[in-house]
Amino acid sequence: MSGSEVTECIAALRAGWMSLDEVAERFRQRDWPPARRPMPTTYADMAQQQDVEPDVPGSYDEVTAAYDRGDLTGHEYIVLSDAVAAAINAAAPADRDQGVEE
């Protein structure tokens, strides 16, 4: 297989080589690169971001693209999205919520 670990796992799921639980666990254990650019701080930054940016290889973009192509069912997409969110939340700095009251 060629492509990122994300596309390879989704292809293995489709082919029956991996179960949904196995792919979800793999997604929980990996590091996820940011999928989008940071919020613009100037008008020049905002203007540069008007162009559609390509999917970031190995990011959550690939999970969403697989769902959009029909490679994932709605249930699979939800399970894998939850796994990605768990991995991102686990990797976030502990002080990210500092100063925010609930």
N, C-alpha and C positions, 0 to 999 in steps of 0.2 A: 504494500500500500504506500501511496505517497500522500503527503500532506501533513498537517499538524496532528498532534496527539488527539485533539478534539475530533477532527474529521475521521481519524482512524478508529476511535472508539465508537462513533456513531455508525460508521460503516460496519464494524464488528457486531454492533447491536442489530443492524438491519440483516446481516448475514446469519445471525443466530450463534455467532462465536462467543458473544458475551451477553449476559442477561442485563436487564435494566438496572437491577440492584448493583451489579458489578461496575457498570459504567458510572452510576451515580456515586459509588464509593470512590472510584478513580477521580471523578470531578471534585469530590470533597477534599481529596488529598493533594491536589495540584495547586500551583500558584497561578493566578489569573491576571494577565496583563490588563491595564485599563483599556476599555474598548473605545473610548471617546476622548476628544480633546478637552482640556480644562476650560472652565468658564472664561470668556474673553474679558479683559480688563480695560481695553481701549477700543476705540472705533476701528483702528487698523486691524486689531486682532479679530474683531467681529466681521469685518469685510473679508478677511482671509478664510474665515470659517463658512462662508456662503457656499463654497464648493462642496459637493457631496464627497465625503471621504470614504475610501475603500474600507472593507472589513479588516479588522486587525487580526492577523493570523494567530491562532491559539487563544483567542479571546471569546467572550460570551457571544460576540457577533456571529461566530460560526454555529453556535447552538440555535440562535434565532434564524439564521439563514437555512439551516437544515429543516427547521419547522416550516418556514416559508416555502421551501421546495417540496414539502410533503414527506420528507425523510423521517420525521418524527410525528407521532400522534399527539393530540392535545395532552393526554395523560403523561406520555413520555416527556414532553416538553416541560410540563409542570414539575415532574420529579427531578429532571436534570437542572431546571432553573433553581429549584430549592437547594440542590446540592452545590451549585455554583455560588449561590448567595451565602450558604454556610461557610464555604471556603473563604470567600472574600471577607465575611464578618470575622472569621477566626484570625485572619491575617492582619486585620486593621489594628492600628495602634490602640492600646488600652485607654489612652487619654483622649480619644477622639470626641467623646461626649463631655469632656471637661467643661464646666461652665454652663452646661445646658440643664435646666431643671425640667423634671417631668411632672 
